[in-house]
């Protein structure tokens, strides 16, 4: 696979951790896994202080990724996993006809880069939907920790299983569901993920465009606009540009499950 030449506009900024000191600075404390608001999603529960310290030692830097910039591209060599600290990303591949196919939307507390573990090359592009920040986790050093921390290995296996389940759910979404089911499932999925992160499950901003949502769900942008209007008319949602409020989450879940349809 030919690597893409870096475009200066796509270059991201990296923020190295400060040198280790006897007395930790405020910046260092905030940069540690234990001080991150997302660590309960990225890391297993029950790690002691010594285990957390070992993790802090292998996470060498945080990386800022501006909106529309690449975190990595198809064919890039695999060296790190990336824990999203702030912001949102999309992953996409190029299909045989040369068109972009979005494969997922990721948010804070989720890992990026697992697609490359088997081949040591990335199989998709990861692009920031807004100014974002990730923690780089060198995979070779992480693997070495697995032998010392079985809890961490179990947690990593669980995350990989969740990723497989997510991909299977997307296949079901695109293969068997009606358009209204797909969109309702998409909204309820976002709702659940925001809730786990301590945000409102009923009021949030869509970081992706209607075109991107349509691409992911296998629908046209016109279909997404019609569904937004239809759901709004039914009284299920309230829309103001990208601001979205779920007025009837229960009914939306029923629509997603196919037990209720639009009138």
Secondary structure, DSSP 8 states (H G I E B T S, - for coil): -------GGG--EEEE-----SS--HHHHHHSGGG-TTHHHHS-TT--HHHHHHHHHH--EEEEE-TT-EEE-TT-B--EEEEEEESEEEEEEE-TTS-EEEEEEEETT-EE-GGGTTTSB--SEEEESSSEEEEEEEHHHHHHHHHH-HHHHHHHHHHHHHHHHHHHHHHHHHHH--HHHHHHHHHHHHHHHHHHTTS-SSEEE--S-HHHHHHHHT--HHHHHHHHHHHHHTTSEEEETTEEEES-HHHHHHHHHTS----
